[in-house]
Amino acid sequence: MEWQEARQWMLQAKAFPPGHPGVRPDAGVDDFANCLRDGVFLCQLLNKIIPDAVQHFHPRATLEFKCIQNINSFLMSVSMAFGINDDDLFLPNDLFELANFSAVVKCLSALSRTDNALAMGLEPFPRDIPPGAGDEELDVDVEEDIYGNLENIALMTKATGSSRQPGDDEADYTDKHEEAVEELIYAGANEEEDIYGSLVNFSKTSQETSKGGGGFAGLPEKLGHVVAELVETEKSYVDVLNILSEHYITPLANLLDETTRATIFINLPELLEVHSGFLAQLQAQVESGAQQIGKCFLTCADDFVTYGTYCAGLPPSQTKVQELMDRPEMAKTLDSCKKASKQRFNLKELLSVPMQRVLKYPLLLRELIKQGGKCGYGDISGLEEASEALKDVAKSVNEIKRDIEALNTAREIQSSLVDYKGENLSTYGRSLLDGEVRIKNVEDPKPKSRYAFLFDKVLI
């Protein structure tokens, strides 16, 4: 079946994370079609073939208009960057509504025969169509019956908010899809992760081996590796906080009023103090054999709660920075600060690093517990207690991140509305659903098509 060849081709191009529920062996055409509907993996596919072919898309597209934007980004890129003919393109609703999935498969087939795709060593499909063959040789009508029921499935998914895979309940599929998207984001689709990864990185070759033998700090090799990663990335993170302090907070102290400084830098000086102390404790532990790493976390756990304040203040902080960047004189000043810091990231980008860092600690602690348990490390109970404490902090931060995402979604929706004069949409709660509706009134019984957004407190 041609859709199966399309799925296999996308898997070979590594457009999907391993084990994604929509492309596993027992998944059907409806499963494959559904996992493409938000456009995320299509954009990821193009970026695998040509890096940054699609520079801007929504990796967590749940609202219909964001999915449509993703699909449009794919179509624009596949046309301009890959030279796909208009006859081989499809309409956004051909995919989102699954109204014509055969056209989507046809487009992917044309993409598989482009020079860029062939240069990756990927075998084009259908396999009986040689590279460079004319479009008239493609018979996309053969499988029309297979695709016929997909539109009804799309309507059902739209109504329920999820789709079910073989052997899964709907909640299970949703979790698995979100996990796969998170993996995609972690792999590089998320700009903030790229910034964090560039600044707070870890190199195996930088590990030092203690005189007592073994791995880092005389620990067993794998445990020593995790401890080395924790200490080195913490040092890099403190360096970032020092850059913000020395090259932005101090130089701008006399140029910005107190309210603006507080809005932009929130509680960064407090974070610098907390993490300078935390790093000193970690380094002291390494010097003495790193036998009580959990104690370092427990000592600072209460101080880490201050990240709630920072994360809540980040959106207005970055908004204020953008306002300054839009003013020519201040833009020049900020650019001078950036050059003095010798960093390729600007202030707005650097401000995202603390939120990313605090979410890494539970992952590092989990790995410490795993590797420590294998070698009989003596502070497992301390690590487990620290892990629970940091999970609570991360949970609070993630909730704040969801609130921030909801605010950003409300702003995007509001900016897309023409001549909207109502209340700020963020006051109506989170966006729950959007899509086309048919309405009619008493005076004119003829149904009219309208696009609607459903929030917690209002329907627009």
N, C-alpha and C positions, 0 to 999 in steps of 0.2 A: 504494500500500500504506500502511496506517495507521501501521506502524512507521516508514516513511520520512518520513511527515509529522511524527511525533513527533521524529525525529532532526533534521529541518529546523527545527522549532520550537525545540528546545533550542539549535541553532546560532544562530538569530536572537536568542535570549535571552543568547547569549555564555556559555553554561555550560561550553563546552569551549574550550581554547586553540586557536588556528588550526592546522590541519594535524594534529590528533590522529588517530592511525591508525584508531581505531574509528569515525570518522564521515566519512572521506574518501569520494569518489564511488564507488569500486569496492568499498567495504566492504559486507558482507551483514548480514542480520539477526542472525546469530550474533556478528559483530564488534561491532555496536551493543549487543547484550544483554550481552556480556562486559565491555564498558567501563563498564557501569552497575553491575556486580555488587558492587563494593566500597562503593557508596553515596556515594563522594566527589563525583562530578559531580552527583548528585541534590541533595546538600546545597548544593553551589555554585550550582545552579540557583535554589533558594529564596532564597539570599542575594543573587542578582542581581535578583530580583523585589522582595524586601523585605530591605534590609540587616540583617544579624544575625538573620535569621529562625531560623537554626540557629547558635547561638553556640558550641557545642562538638561537634566531630567529629574523626575521625582522618584527616588528609590523606594519611598514608602507610599506609593499612590494608592489611596483607598477611595477618594472621591472621584466621581465620574469625570469631572472636568480635568482633573490631574491626569487620569488615565488617557483621556483624549489628547492632552498636551504631549504626553510621552509618545503616543502613537504618531502624532504629527511630527515630532522631533525625529523619530525613526524614518518616516517617509521622506522628510526633507533631506536628511543625511544620505539615505540610500539613493536618492535621486542625484544630489549634487556631488557627494564624495565618491559614489560608486558608479554613477552614470547609468543607473537602471532606467529603462524607457518608461514613459507614462503608461503604456499599455500593460506593463508588468506590475504596476502599483495597484494599491487597493484603497478604498475609502476607510476612514477611521471606524465607522460603524460596521464595516464588513468584519472587523475584528472585535471591537468592543461588544457589539450586539450579536456577534457570530452570525451575521446575516449572509456572509459569503466567505466562508473559511477557505474554500478552494482558491479564491483569489489571493489569500494570504500565503498559502502553500506555493502558489505559482510565483509570487514575489520572492519567497525564500529560495525557490529553485533558480530563478534568474540571478539572485545574489550569489548562489553557490558556484555559478559559472563565470563570475567576474575575475579579473586578473588578480586582484588582491586576495580573494578567497583561495584561488588556485595556488597562489604563492605560499600559502600556509600548509600546502600539502593535503588539503581537504578534498575528498572525492565528491564531485558534483552529483546532483540527483535531478531527475530520475537517472538511474545508472545506465539505462539504454539510450540516453540522450548524450551524444558526445559533446565535449566543450566546444562552444562557438556555434552550435547548431541554431537554426532559426527558430523563432518563437512559434512558427506555424506547426512545428513538429511536436509541441507540447499539447497533450490532450488532457485538459484539466476537468473535462466533463465526466470522465470515467467514474470518479468517486463521488459524484453529486449526491447520490442516495445516502452515502455514509455521512455526509455533512448536513443532510436535510433536517435532522432533529436538533442540531446544535443551537439554533436560534431560540427554541423553547427552553433549552437548558440555561441559556444566558438570561432569559427572563426570570427563571426560577432562582438563579443565583443572585440576580439583582434584587429580587424580592426578599430573599432570606439573608443576604449579605455574605454567603459562603457557598462553597461547593464541596461535594463529598467524593473522596477517592475510594477505590475498591478496598474494603476491609476497614475503613476509617469512619468514625463518626465525624460530624461537621466541625465540632470544636477541635478535634485532633488534627484534621486537615489544615484548619486555619493556623493552629500553632506551628505545624510543620512548614507551611508556606512562609509564615513570618520569620521562622528561624532561618530559612533559606535566604530570604531577603536580607536579614541581618548579616548573614555570612557574606553575601554579595557586597553589602555596604562596607563591612570590615575589610574586604579585599581591595577596596579602593574607590568605590563609588561615592563615598561620603567625604566631602572636602575637609571637614574638621578632623577626621581620622588621619587624612594625609598630612595635615599640618602637625598633628600630634606625633605621628610616626616619624616625621622628618626631624623634629626637635628632640623628642624623648625616645631615643633608640638604644638598642643593645647589640653589641657585637661579641660573639663568642671568643674572638681572638683577643679581646681586651681583658679576659679573665686572668687573674693572677693566681698562681699556685703557691700555697703556703710552704714554708720550709719543712713542715712536718709531713709532707706528702699528701696524696689524695687530691681531691678537687679544691675548689675555691674555699679559703679559710680552713683547709684541712678536712672539709666535709666530704662524704661520698660524692662521686662525680655528678650525678644527676641532681641531687639536692643542692650541691654547691653551685651548679649552673643556675638554678632558680634564685638562690640567695644573691648570686652575682648580678643577675638581671634586676632584682629588686633594688639593690644598692646603686648600681650604675644608672638606672633610669631615674631613681630618686635624685641623684646628683644632677642629672640633665634637667630634671624638672625644676629644681632649685635654681639652676642657672637661668632658666626661662623667667622665673619670678624675679630674679635679680636684674635681668635685662629690662623687664617692665618697670622696676623700681628706679634703676639708675638712668635709663635712657628715655623714659616717658614721664613717670610720676615727678621726679625731681626737676627736669628741665621745664615741665609745663606748670609747675607750682605757681609761678608768678604771672602766668598768661591766662589761666582759667580761674573763674570764681569758685568759691568753696562748694557751692551746690553742683556745679558742672564736674568738678574733680570727684566729688562723692558719687555722682551718677556713673561716671566712666570707670573709676578704679575700685568702686564698691569697697570691699574689705581686703584688697590685695596685700597691703602691708601686714595685716594679721596673718594671712596665709603664708607669707614669706617667713614670718617669725615661727609659726607652727612647724613648717617643713624644714627650716634650718635646724631646729631642735630635733626633729624626727630623724633627719639625716645624720646628725651627730650621734644619736643613739645607735643607729644602724651600724655606723662605722666603728663605734666603740665595741659593739657586739662582735663584729668581724675580727677585730683585734684580739678579742678574748676567746675566739673559737665559735662564735655564732650559735651558742647553745640556748639562747632565750630570745629569739626573734619575735615570738608572740608577745612578749612583755613590752617591746617597743611599740607595737600597735595598740595594746591596751592602755599604755600610758598616754597616748595621743588621741584615743578614740573619741573622747568628749570634745576635743578641739576640732576634730574633723566635722562635727555637726555644723560648724560655721559655713560649710559648703552650701547648706540650704540657702543662706543669705546670698552667697555669691551667685549661685545658679538662678535664683529668683531675680537678681538684679542684672543678669547678663543681657537680656533683650533690650531694656532701655539703655544700657551701657553702649551696646553696639549701634543702636539707633542714634545716640548722641554723637558717637565717633563719626558716623556717616555724615551727620549734619556738619561737623567740623571739616570733614574731608571735602565737602561741597563748597566750602568757602576758600577761595584761592590763597589767601594769606596763611590761613591755618593749615591748608593742605601742604603748603611749602614747608611750614614748621614741622609738621608730622613726618614729611618725607626726610627732612634733615635728621630727625630723631631715628628714623629707620636706618638711614645710612650710618649714623654713629653707632648703632647697635650691631652693624655688620650682619644683619639677618635679612633673608629674602622675604620674610612675612611682615605685614604691616601691623599696626596696633590692633585693629579690629580682629585680625586673624589670631594674633597672640592671645587675645582675651578668651578665646575658646579653649585653650589648653587646660586650664584647671578643671573644667567640667569633665573633660576626657580623662584626666589623670585619676580623679577620685573613683571613677568607675572601673579602673584597672586593679585596684587593691583586692577586691574579692576574688578576682581571677588568679592573681599571684598567690594569695593565701590558699586557695583551693589546690594549686599545684604544689605549694610547700607541704601541705598536709598529705597529699598523695605520695610525693617522693619521700617525705619524712617517715611515713608509715611503712614504706618498703625497707627502710634501713634502720628502724628502731630509734629514730630521733627522739630525744628526751622531752621536747617541749610541745608535743602534739596537742595536749589539752589546752595550752596557752594559745596555740595557733587556731584551734577550733573556737575558743571563746572570742578571739579577735575576729575570726571570720564572721561569726554571728553579728558582732557589733558593726562591722563594716558593711555587711549585707543590709542592715537597717539604714545606714547612711546612703548606700547606693540606691535602695528602694525609694527613699525620699527624693534623691536627685532625679531618678528616672520619672517619678511622678511630676516633678517640676518640669522636666524635659517634655513630657506629654502635654502639660499645660502650655508650654512655650510653643509646641508644635500646633496646638489648637488655636492659639492666638495668631500664629503665622498663617494658618489656613483661613481663618476669618478675614485677615487682611487681604489675602489673595482673592478670596471670593468677593469682598467688598470692592477691591480695585477693578474687578472684572464687570461690575454692574454699572451700566450707563445711567447717568443722572440720578444715582441713588442719593436720597436726602434723609434717610431714616437714622436711627440710633447706630452707634458703632456696633458692628455685628458681634464683636467679642463679648458684649454684655448679655448676649443671648445663650451663652454656654457653648458647648462643643458642637461641631457639625456632625450630624449623624448619617445623612443620606442626601444624595442629589441626583437629579435626572429629569428627563422629559415627562411631563404630565399632560393629560387632556382635560380641559375644563369647559364648562358651559354655564350660562346663567339663564334666568327666566326671560329676559328681554331678547336674548339671542341664543336659541337652543342649539345652534350649530357648534360642535366642539372645536376648541382652538388649542393649538399646541403651545405650551409654555414650559420654561425650564425652572425647576424648583430646587431650593435648598432647605433642608429640614435641620433645624438646630434644636437644642434641648428645650428652648422656650418659645420658638417661633417658626413659622413656615413662610418662606419668602419665595 
